[in-house]
Amino acid sequence: MTVVLELKAEVEEALRKKALANGFDIDVYLQRLIERDVERAKTLDEILAPARKSFAESGMTEEELNEIIDRERQAFRDEKNNQRS
């Protein structure tokens, strides 16, 4: 894919300097910047979006979810304590 960018002269010069400082020509430097941005780690909101959507569609209340979490947390603690005995 070919992309044409119109940059201010000072931006182009700054990019050229950064590219050279990193051992690349400007085309390779820009390509790496773009790839790094596209491949960046997802944000917590992006990761949680499917779970939030599923929860909203479930019709479950927050109180019901809290009860399940509390019950499972207690079961985990009980199991852990039984393993120590």
N, C-alpha and C positions, 0 to 999 in steps of 0.2 A: 504494500500500500504506500502510495506517495502522498505526502501532506506538504502543503506550502504554507509557511507562516510569515506574517509581516511583523517584524519586531522593531522596536525602537533601536536606534544605533547603539545606545549605551547598554541596552539589554543584550544585544548581540555580542558586543565586546566583552561584557561580563561573562557570558556563556562561553565564548571562545577561550577566555583566560582560565575559567574553571575546567574546561575540557582539556586544555593543554596541561594544566597542573595535575590532572588525573591521568595523563598519558593517552588521551583520545583526541580524535578530530571531533569537530562539533556535531557532525551527524551521528556518530556512534554514541557520543555523550548524551545527546537528546534522546536517542533510542533507549539507552539504558535508564534514563530518568523516567521515561514513560512506562517502560516495562516494570520498573520497581514500583511505581505508583499503582499500576493495574494489578500487580501480584501481591500487593501489600496484605498484611494480615487483616482479617475482618474485625470490625469493631464489635464490642459486646452487644450493642443494639442489633447489629446484623446477625450475630450468632443466635441471639435469643428470639428474633422475630418469628420463626416458625413455632416455637414453644408458646409464645404469647398468643399467636393466632389460634393455635389449637386450644389453648385454655379458654380464650374468648368464645370459641365456637362450642365448647363443651357444655356451657351453661352452668358450670360449677361456680360457686361463690368463693370469694377469698377466704371466708371463714371455714368452708368445707376443706379447702386446700390446706389451710393452716392445721386443721385437725388431723388430716392424713399425715402431714409432715411431722407434727408432734408425736403421733402414734408410732410412726416408723423410727423416729429419732430415739424414742424411749425403748423400742424393741431392739435397736442396735446397741444401746447402752446396756440393756439387760443381758444381751448375748455376750457382749464384751466382758461384763462383770462375771458371768457364769464361766467363761473361759479361764479367768484368773483363779477361780476357786478350785 
